[in-house]
Structure formats: structure tokens, C-alpha cells
Amino acid sequence: MKPWLFALILAISFSILSVFLYLSFSNFIGDACYIRYIILAASITFAISFPTVFYLKNLNSKINSHKEQIIRQKKEIENQIVRLENFVKELEKEDKAKNIFYSILAHDLKSPFNSLVGFSNILINNEGIKKDKKIFEIVKHINETSNSTFNLLEELLEWGNVQNGVLVYKPKNELLINIIEAGKLYIKDKANFKNIKIETQCEEDIYAFVDKKMITAVIRNILYNAVKFTEKNGKIDISCRNEQNFVKISITDTGVGMEEKFIKEMFSKTINLSSKGTDNEKGTGLGLAICKQFIKENKGSISVESKLKEGSTFVIRLPINKDL
């Protein structure tokens, strides 16, 4: 029942009750006195009832208006849910397409570039080609371009795997020397070309509780930068040792070093801080951002100390398994 209608019925009922009381008690009190009482009671009743009726009627109108508004909002929310569901479906389609794209990069592009890098490394170290300056410059350009493109491809794949959740953190006890040697193998040819000596001081029984793929990528990236920013005939030292509940890896080069403002921003993924190396090597600036993310995923830490024209030292700390 509507509120205003209920108030009206209540007022009428009150009036009927007053008449009933008059008829019931008219024999005990005077008619004139009771009529005055009836008139007063009826006046008070109607004075209270009619404003209440109009108030309740107005309130009911507002309630109906809000009800209609809620119904419209409900329909709008339902429409938004439908649009969101369609949007999610489109995102899933795009995600599948992106995964296919990364798969193409990994298989259809990586292998031929790897071969191109290998062959160009053989050519650039050939004594006969070195004697002909024009041919040597062409081969050198091919080697540099193929190397920089391959490195870009590697970094994009690693970054894409992290963003897509393809590369999942799966730690286990790993011999640290094996990870370091795998990283060294990646930059061996480039280091030989620049005649950069790499020395390693790492005991063979040092283990780290890490994801091997991630930490190998970290070592590879840092060594690549060390070679990139070290002059010819330079040196890179790698050392590792156990320190309480973690293992410490230090990679020190005799390169060009870095300014302090560069060091503060070098691990940022939003700023491209890539610059050319001592032999005009190119980079993307993604490498160190990937390193930071991989180290964080492995519950470790990474820091750097550097001075211009004196070289840089990257320090990595990784957890060890107490059960060993």
C-alpha cells in the first residue's frame, strides 16, 4: 500500500472512531460539550493527517524516482559487464597472437641470426680478410650489425617472457661456476676480438639457490656490458664467494666507467639509458632492467660502483640453500 493512502485511511478511521465514541458516551456527558470535543479532535486529526499525506506522497514520488534511477544504473552496469567480457575476450585473442609472435621470434629469427653471428665471427678473425682493409671493414660491419641485432632479439625475448609469465621462477641448487661459464661463453668471441682478458676466481663447490635461466641471463647481460664498455686489451675479473646466507658475485672491468647520475637511473625500465660502446657497439637499454627484475625474482640484490675512466664493479648477492 502507498504511504499517502495509508495516512488518509488512518485519518478517516480516526474520525469514525471519534463519532463512535460520541455515540457511546453521549448519554453520560452533555451533547454541546461533546460536540466541541469532536470538532477539536477532528481538527487536530486533519491538521496532522493532511500534511503527513502530502509529505508521504512526495516521499513516495522520490522513492519511485530513485527506484527508476537504480533500475537504469543496473541496466548500465549489466551493459558494462557485457562490454568488459567482450574486451577480455579480445585481450585473450591478442595475448594468443602475441605469444605466437614471440614464438616466431624465438624459433624463426633467433636461429638464422645465431648462424650469421657465428659465420661473421669466423670471417672477422680470418688472417686473409684482415689484410684487405675494404673487405675487413665490410665484414666488421656485418659482424657488429648481426651481433647488435641478435642481442636486441635476446633482450626482447627475455623481456617478453617475463611480461607474459612464460619464464617462471623455478629455483634449485645450482653450481655457480657453471652459470658463470655459460655467461662467459656468450661473450667469448666479442672479448677475443677486443683482446679483453677475462679471469675467474670461483671455487667449484659454491652453490646458489636460483633459477638457472634467469641468473645466466643476468651474468650474460652484465658481462656483455663489461666487454662493450671496456677498451681493447682491457680486463674483466669475476669472483664469487660465500657470505653467511648468500653468495656474492663481483664482476669488475677496466672500462670507461659511469657518472653518478647514470648509476642512479641505470636499472630503471622506463628510461632508455643505452649508449654506444668503446667499439661503437649498440644496445637497447633493456638489459639492466631485465637483470634487476630477474635478481628480485630470485630474492637477491644487485648494486654497482663505478668511476669515470676507472671502470665499474657489479655486485650480485644470491641466496644459498641452508640444507647444503
C-alpha positions in Angstrom: 0.0 0.0 0.0 1.2 3.5 -0.8 2.2 5.6 2.3 0.0 8.6 1.5 -3.1 6.3 1.0 -2.3 4.6 4.3 -2.3 8.1 6.1 -5.6 9.1 4.5 -7.3 5.8 5.7 -5.8 6.4 9.1 -7.3 9.9 9.3 -10.8 8.7 8.2 -10.6 5.8 10.7 -9.7 8.3 13.4 -12.8 10.4 12.5 -15.1 7.4 12.5 -13.7 6.4 15.9 -14.5 9.8 17.3 -18.1 9.5 16.1 -18.3 6.1 17.6 -17.1 7.5 21.0 -19.7 10.2 20.8 -22.5 7.8 20.2 -21.2 5.5 23.0 -20.8 8.2 25.7 -23.4 10.8 24.7 -25.7 9.6 27.5 -23.0 10.4 30.1 -21.9 13.9 29.1 -23.6 16.8 27.5 -24.2 17.0 23.8 -22.8 20.5 23.4 -19.6 19.7 25.3 -19.0 16.5 23.4 -19.7 18.2 20.0 -17.0 20.7 20.9 -14.7 17.8 21.8 -15.5 16.1 18.5 -14.8 19.2 16.5 -11.5 19.8 18.3 -10.4 16.2 17.8 -11.3 16.2 14.2 -9.5 19.5 13.6 -6.3 18.1 15.2 -6.6 14.9 13.3 -7.0 16.5 9.9 -4.3 19.2 10.8 -1.8 16.4 11.4 -3.0 13.9 8.7 -3.2 16.1 5.6 0.4 17.5 5.8 1.5 13.9 6.5 -0.4 12.7 3.5 1.3 15.2 1.2 4.7 14.6 2.7 4.3 10.8 2.3 3.0 11.3 -1.2 6.1 13.4 -2.1 8.4 10.9 -0.4 6.8 8.1 -2.4 7.3 10.0 -5.6 11.0 10.4 -4.7 11.3 6.7 -3.8 9.8 5.8 -7.2 12.2 8.2 -8.9 15.2 6.7 -7.1 13.9 3.2 -7.9 13.8 4.1 -11.6 17.3 5.6 -11.4 18.6 2.4 -9.7 16.9 0.3 -12.5 18.7 2.4 -15.1 22.0 2.1 -13.3 21.5 -1.6 -13.0 21.0 -1.9 -16.8 24.0 0.3 -17.4 26.2 -1.9 -15.1 24.9 -5.0 -16.9 25.8 -3.4 -20.3 29.3 -2.5 -18.9 29.7 -6.1 -17.7 28.9 -7.4 -21.2 31.4 -4.9 -22.7 34.1 -5.9 -20.3 33.5 -9.6 -21.1 33.9 -8.8 -24.8 37.0 -6.8 -24.0 38.5 -9.6 -22.0 37.8 -12.0 -24.9 39.6 -9.6 -27.3 42.6 -9.3 -24.9 42.8 -13.1 -24.8 42.9 -13.2 -28.6 45.6 -10.5 -28.6 47.6 -12.4 -26.0 47.5 -15.6 -28.1 48.6 -13.6 -31.1 51.4 -12.0 -29.0 52.6 -15.5 -27.8 52.6 -16.6 -31.5 54.7 -13.6 -32.3 57.3 -14.3 -29.6 57.4 -17.9 -30.7 58.2 -16.8 -34.3 61.0 -14.5 -32.9 62.4 -17.4 -30.8 62.4 -20.0 -33.5 62.3 -18.4 -36.9 64.6 -15.4 -36.3 66.9 -16.4 -33.5 68.5 -19.5 -35.3 69.5 -17.7 -38.5 70.9 -14.7 -36.6 72.9 -17.1 -34.5 74.4 -18.6 -37.6 75.1 -15.2 -39.1 76.9 -14.1 -35.9 78.9 -17.3 -35.9 80.0 -17.1 -39.6 80.8 -13.3 -39.3 83.0 -14.1 -36.2 84.9 -16.7 -38.3 85.4 -14.2 -41.1 86.5 -11.3 -39.0 89.2 -13.4 -37.4 90.5 -14.7 -40.7 94.0 -13.5 -41.4 93.4 -13.3 -45.2 90.4 -11.0 -44.7 92.3 -8.8 -42.2 94.9 -8.0 -44.9 92.3 -6.4 -47.2 91.0 -3.3 -45.4 87.9 -2.8 -47.5 86.7 -6.4 -47.2 87.6 -6.4 -43.5 85.5 -3.2 -42.9 82.5 -4.8 -44.6 82.9 -8.0 -42.6 83.3 -6.0 -39.4 80.1 -4.0 -40.1 78.2 -7.3 -40.8 79.6 -8.7 -37.6 78.6 -5.6 -35.5 75.2 -5.4 -37.0 74.4 -9.1 -36.6 75.7 -9.0 -33.0 73.7 -6.0 -32.0 70.5 -7.3 -33.7 70.9 -10.7 -32.1 71.4 -9.1 -28.6 68.3 -7.0 -29.2 66.4 -10.1 -30.1 67.7 -11.9 -27.0 66.7 -9.0 -24.7 63.2 -8.6 -26.3 62.6 -12.3 -25.9 63.7 -12.2 -22.2 61.6 -9.1 -21.5 58.6 -10.6 -23.3 58.9 -13.9 -21.4 58.8 -12.0 -18.1 55.9 -9.8 -19.0 53.9 -12.8 -20.4 54.7 -15.0 -17.4 56.3 -17.6 -19.8 59.5 -17.6 -17.8 58.5 -18.9 -14.4 60.8 -18.8 -11.3 61.9 -22.4 -10.6 64.9 -22.3 -8.2 67.1 -25.2 -7.2 70.7 -25.6 -6.1 73.0 -24.7 -9.0 76.8 -24.7 -9.2 77.7 -21.1 -9.6 80.8 -21.8 -11.8 78.5 -23.5 -14.4 76.3 -20.3 -14.6 79.4 -18.1 -14.9 81.0 -20.2 -17.6 77.7 -20.2 -19.6 77.6 -16.4 -19.4 81.3 -16.2 -20.5 80.7 -18.4 -23.5 78.1 -15.9 -24.8 80.6 -13.0 -25.0 83.7 -15.1 -25.7 84.1 -14.1 -29.4 83.5 -10.4 -28.7 86.0 -10.4 -25.9 88.6 -12.1 -28.1 88.0 -9.6 -30.9 88.8 -6.7 -28.5 91.5 -8.8 -26.9 89.9 -8.4 -23.4 91.2 -10.9 -20.8 88.6 -12.5 -18.6 89.8 -14.0 -15.3 87.5 -16.0 -13.0 88.1 -16.8 -9.3 85.3 -19.0 -8.2 85.6 -22.3 -6.2 83.8 -25.2 -7.8 81.8 -26.1 -4.7 79.9 -22.8 -4.4 76.1 -23.3 -4.9 73.3 -20.8 -5.2 69.6 -21.5 -4.8 68.4 -19.8 -8.0 66.6 -20.2 -11.3 69.5 -21.1 -13.7 68.0 -19.5 -16.8 67.3 -16.2 -15.1 70.7 -15.8 -13.4 72.5 -17.0 -16.6 70.8 -14.1 -18.4 71.9 -11.7 -15.7 75.5 -12.8 -15.9 75.4 -12.7 -19.7 74.0 -9.2 -19.7 76.5 -7.8 -17.2 79.5 -9.4 -19.0 78.2 -8.1 -22.3 78.1 -4.6 -20.9 81.6 -5.1 -19.4 83.0 -6.1 -22.8 81.0 -3.3 -24.5 82.4 -0.5 -22.4 86.0 -1.8 -22.0 88.7 -0.6 -24.3 90.7 -3.1 -26.4 93.3 -5.0 -24.4 91.3 -4.4 -21.2 90.5 -6.9 -18.4 87.4 -8.3 -16.6 87.6 -10.0 -13.3 84.9 -12.3 -12.0 84.9 -13.5 -8.4 82.5 -15.4 -6.2 82.4 -16.4 -2.5 80.1 -17.5 0.2 79.0 -14.8 2.8 76.7 -16.1 5.6 73.3 -16.8 3.9 74.1 -15.7 0.4 76.8 -15.9 -2.3 78.5 -12.8 -3.6 79.4 -12.4 -7.2 81.6 -9.4 -8.3 82.2 -8.5 -11.9 84.9 -5.8 -12.3 86.0 -4.2 -15.6 88.7 -1.7 -16.6 86.2 0.1 -18.8 85.2 3.7 -19.2 83.1 3.8 -16.0 79.9 5.8 -15.4 78.8 9.1 -13.9 76.9 9.0 -10.6 73.6 10.3 -12.2 73.7 7.4 -14.7 74.2 4.9 -11.9 71.1 6.1 -10.1 68.9 5.6 -13.1 70.6 2.7 -14.9 68.2 0.0 -13.5 65.1 1.9 -14.5 62.8 0.1 -17.0 61.1 3.4 -18.0 64.3 5.2 -19.2 66.4 4.1 -22.1 70.0 4.7 -21.0 71.7 2.7 -23.7 74.8 4.2 -25.2 77.4 3.1 -27.7 80.4 1.0 -26.5 84.1 1.6 -27.0 83.9 0.0 -30.4 80.6 1.6 -31.3 78.6 -1.4 -30.1 74.9 -0.7 -29.8 72.4 -1.7 -27.2 68.7 -1.3 -26.2 68.9 -0.3 -22.6 66.6 -3.2 -21.6 69.4 -5.4 -20.4 69.9 -4.0 -16.9 66.2 -3.6 -16.3 65.8 -7.3 -17.0 68.7 -8.0 -14.7 67.1 -6.2 -11.8 63.8 -8.0 -12.3 65.4 -11.4 -12.5 67.5 -10.7 -9.4 64.5 -9.6 -7.5 62.6 -12.7 -8.6 65.5 -14.8 -7.2 65.3 -12.9 -3.9 68.7 -11.4 -4.4 70.2 -7.9 -4.8 72.3 -6.1 -7.3 74.4 -2.9 -7.0 77.2 -1.1 -8.8 80.2 1.0 -8.1 81.8 3.0 -10.8 84.1 5.9 -11.6 84.7 7.6 -14.9 87.8 6.3 -16.7 88.4 3.8 -13.9 85.9 1.0 -14.6 82.9 -0.5 -12.9 82.1 -3.3 -10.4 78.7 -5.0 -10.3 78.0 -6.9 -7.1 75.3 -9.6 -7.1 74.1 -11.3 -4.0 72.1 -14.5 -4.3 70.5 -16.9 -1.7 72.1 -20.2 -0.8 70.2 -23.3 0.4 70.9 -24.0 4.1 70.4 -27.7 3.5 73.6 -28.0 1.6 
